[in-house]
């Protein structure tokens, strides 16, 4: 991951950690047409975030949370 993408992902993780977020919030705030700055998709692919509920269908109301791996990455960046 490039430095810009890493910084963008860290900013996303920090944003997610500050308050409870729903999938609709994430899609609205973090959509991007630039494939190099896909913080949401990168974080999801890397297991840094996850959907809180294990359901077959995700809706805009589905909660998005940091995983333990995401928390470690964010905490490590803050040091």
C-alpha positions in Angstrom: 0.0 0.0 0.0 1.4 3.5 -0.9 2.0 6.1 1.8 -1.0 8.1 0.7 -3.2 5.1 0.8 -1.9 4.1 4.2 -2.5 7.6 5.6 -6.0 7.6 4.1 -6.8 4.2 5.7 -5.5 5.4 9.1 -7.7 8.5 8.8 -10.7 6.2 8.0 -9.9 4.0 11.0 -9.6 7.1 13.2 -13.0 8.4 11.9 -14.6 5.0 12.5 -13.2 4.8 16.1 -14.5 8.2 17.1 -18.2 7.3 16.9 -20.6 4.5 16.1 -20.9 4.3 12.3 -23.4 2.6 10.0 -22.7 1.3 6.5 -24.8 4.1 5.0 -22.6 6.6 6.8 -19.4 4.9 5.6 -20.6 4.8 2.0 -21.6 8.4 2.0 -18.5 9.8 3.8 -15.8 7.6 2.2 -16.9 6.9 -1.3 -14.1 7.5 -3.8 -13.7 7.2 -7.6 -9.9 7.1 -7.2 -8.7 3.5 -7.0 -5.6 4.7 -5.1 -7.6 6.2 -2.2 -10.1 3.5 -1.5 -9.8 3.6 2.3 -13.0 1.8 3.0 -12.4 -1.0 0.6 -8.8 -1.4 1.6 -9.7 -1.6 5.3 -12.4 -4.2 4.7 -10.1 -6.3 2.4 -7.3 -6.2 5.0 -9.6 -7.2 7.9 -9.2 -3.9 9.7 -13.0 -3.3 9.8 -16.0 -5.6 9.7 -19.8 -5.6 9.8 -20.9 -6.0 13.4 -23.8 -8.3 12.6 -23.4 -11.6 10.7 -26.2 -11.3 8.3 -26.7 -12.5 4.7 -27.8 -8.9 3.7 -26.1 -5.7 4.6 -28.2 -2.6 4.8 -27.4 1.1 5.4 -28.3 0.5 9.0 -25.7 -2.3 9.5 -23.0 -1.2 12.0 -19.4 -1.1 10.9 -16.7 -1.7 13.6 -12.9 -1.8 13.9 -11.6 -5.3 14.2 -8.8 -6.2 16.7 -6.3 -5.9 13.8 -7.7 -2.5 12.9 -7.4 -1.3 16.5 -3.8 -2.5 16.7 -2.9 -0.7 13.4 -4.6 2.5 14.6 -3.0 2.3 18.1 0.4 1.7 16.5 0.1 4.7 14.3 -0.7 6.9 17.3 2.5 6.0 19.1 
